[in-house]
Amino acid sequence: MNPAVPPPTISSVPSSGVSEIVYLADANGVIRFATPPAAHMYGYDLSDLIGQAALRYVLPAERETVRDWWQQFVNAPDRRSAETRVTFVRADGQPVRVRVSLWRLPTGDDFLAVHHVFDQLRDRMETLYAILT
């Protein structure tokens, strides 16, 4: 990192107008920060997310697999990023399958997660296109 350029801070993460769901979690997967779209997409208030384990919002059948994936990433300090697909459960009980990317922040104690919601839209459009053609 260029010492003349300050590292990104929580306040520099866009909080509105983003198409991706962004949150910051600690090594245990506890959500420390989330953008408003994170709460909106899943039907929760931001206060429902902050301080909670991200696994709480994962489809129960996938929790063990996601927990293992998270821990493997956390326990491999040389890995800078990882990706997988995860099914989250909205507050209304509806499942939402998204691609999740994780990045290790320079502190080593925090992890940035991005839920790529456009992947879900793209997948739906591809399915619709296949049906129509």
Contacts in CASP RR format, 6 or more apart in sequence:
PFRMAT RR
TARGET T0000
AUTHOR 0000-0000-0000
METHOD contacts of the structure
MODEL  1
MNPAVPPPTISSVPSSGVSEIVYLADANGVIRFATPPAAHMYGYDLSDLI
GQAALRYVLPAERETVRDWWQQFVNAPDRRSAETRVTFVRADGQPVRVRV
SLWRLPTGDDFLAVHHVFDQLRDRMETLYAILT
1 7 0 8 1.000
1 106 0 8 1.000
7 106 0 8 1.000
10 24 0 8 1.000
10 33 0 8 1.000
13 22 0 8 1.000
13 24 0 8 1.000
13 33 0 8 1.000
13 35 0 8 1.000
14 22 0 8 1.000
14 35 0 8 1.000
15 35 0 8 1.000
15 36 0 8 1.000
16 35 0 8 1.000
16 36 0 8 1.000
16 37 0 8 1.000
17 37 0 8 1.000
18 35 0 8 1.000
18 37 0 8 1.000
19 37 0 8 1.000
19 117 0 8 1.000
19 118 0 8 1.000
20 37 0 8 1.000
20 114 0 8 1.000
20 115 0 8 1.000
20 116 0 8 1.000
20 117 0 8 1.000
20 118 0 8 1.000
21 34 0 8 1.000
21 35 0 8 1.000
21 37 0 8 1.000
21 38 0 8 1.000
21 41 0 8 1.000
21 42 0 8 1.000
21 98 0 8 1.000
21 114 0 8 1.000
21 115 0 8 1.000
21 117 0 8 1.000
22 34 0 8 1.000
22 35 0 8 1.000
22 37 0 8 1.000
22 38 0 8 1.000
22 112 0 8 1.000
22 113 0 8 1.000
22 114 0 8 1.000
22 115 0 8 1.000
23 31 0 8 1.000
23 32 0 8 1.000
23 33 0 8 1.000
23 34 0 8 1.000
23 35 0 8 1.000
23 38 0 8 1.000
23 49 0 8 1.000
23 54 0 8 1.000
23 112 0 8 1.000
23 113 0 8 1.000
24 31 0 8 1.000
24 32 0 8 1.000
24 33 0 8 1.000
24 34 0 8 1.000
24 105 0 8 1.000
24 110 0 8 1.000
24 111 0 8 1.000
24 112 0 8 1.000
24 113 0 8 1.000
25 31 0 8 1.000
25 32 0 8 1.000
25 54 0 8 1.000
25 110 0 8 1.000
25 111 0 8 1.000
25 113 0 8 1.000
26 32 0 8 1.000
26 109 0 8 1.000
26 110 0 8 1.000
26 111 0 8 1.000
27 74 0 8 1.000
27 109 0 8 1.000
27 111 0 8 1.000
28 53 0 8 1.000
29 53 0 8 1.000
29 54 0 8 1.000
29 55 0 8 1.000
29 70 0 8 1.000
29 111 0 8 1.000
30 51 0 8 1.000
30 52 0 8 1.000
30 53 0 8 1.000
30 54 0 8 1.000
31 49 0 8 1.000
31 50 0 8 1.000
31 51 0 8 1.000
31 52 0 8 1.000
31 53 0 8 1.000
31 54 0 8 1.000
32 50 0 8 1.000
32 51 0 8 1.000
32 110 0 8 1.000
33 50 0 8 1.000
34 46 0 8 1.000
34 49 0 8 1.000
34 50 0 8 1.000
36 46 0 8 1.000
38 46 0 8 1.000
38 49 0 8 1.000
38 115 0 8 1.000
39 45 0 8 1.000
39 46 0 8 1.000
39 48 0 8 1.000
39 49 0 8 1.000
41 90 0 8 1.000
41 96 0 8 1.000
41 115 0 8 1.000
41 117 0 8 1.000
42 57 0 8 1.000
42 88 0 8 1.000
42 89 0 8 1.000
42 90 0 8 1.000
42 91 0 8 1.000
42 96 0 8 1.000
43 90 0 8 1.000
43 91 0 8 1.000
43 92 0 8 1.000
44 57 0 8 1.000
44 91 0 8 1.000
48 91 0 8 1.000
49 57 0 8 1.000
54 113 0 8 1.000
55 63 0 8 1.000
55 66 0 8 1.000
55 67 0 8 1.000
55 70 0 8 1.000
57 88 0 8 1.000
57 89 0 8 1.000
58 66 0 8 1.000
58 86 0 8 1.000
58 87 0 8 1.000
58 88 0 8 1.000
58 89 0 8 1.000
59 86 0 8 1.000
59 87 0 8 1.000
59 88 0 8 1.000
59 89 0 8 1.000
59 95 0 8 1.000
62 86 0 8 1.000
62 87 0 8 1.000
66 84 0 8 1.000
66 86 0 8 1.000
69 82 0 8 1.000
69 84 0 8 1.000
70 102 0 8 1.000
72 82 0 8 1.000
73 79 0 8 1.000
73 82 0 8 1.000
73 102 0 8 1.000
73 104 0 8 1.000
73 111 0 8 1.000
74 111 0 8 1.000
77 104 0 8 1.000
77 108 0 8 1.000
79 104 0 8 1.000
80 103 0 8 1.000
80 104 0 8 1.000
81 101 0 8 1.000
81 102 0 8 1.000
81 103 0 8 1.000
81 104 0 8 1.000
82 101 0 8 1.000
82 102 0 8 1.000
83 99 0 8 1.000
83 100 0 8 1.000
83 101 0 8 1.000
83 102 0 8 1.000
84 99 0 8 1.000
84 100 0 8 1.000
85 97 0 8 1.000
85 98 0 8 1.000
85 99 0 8 1.000
85 100 0 8 1.000
86 97 0 8 1.000
86 98 0 8 1.000
86 100 0 8 1.000
87 95 0 8 1.000
87 96 0 8 1.000
87 97 0 8 1.000
88 95 0 8 1.000
88 96 0 8 1.000
88 97 0 8 1.000
88 98 0 8 1.000
88 115 0 8 1.000
89 95 0 8 1.000
89 96 0 8 1.000
90 96 0 8 1.000
96 120 0 8 1.000
97 120 0 8 1.000
98 115 0 8 1.000
98 116 0 8 1.000
98 117 0 8 1.000
98 119 0 8 1.000
98 120 0 8 1.000
99 115 0 8 1.000
99 116 0 8 1.000
99 119 0 8 1.000
100 113 0 8 1.000
100 114 0 8 1.000
100 115 0 8 1.000
100 116 0 8 1.000
101 113 0 8 1.000
101 114 0 8 1.000
101 116 0 8 1.000
102 111 0 8 1.000
102 112 0 8 1.000
102 113 0 8 1.000
103 111 0 8 1.000
103 112 0 8 1.000
103 113 0 8 1.000
103 114 0 8 1.000
104 111 0 8 1.000
105 111 0 8 1.000
105 112 0 8 1.000
END
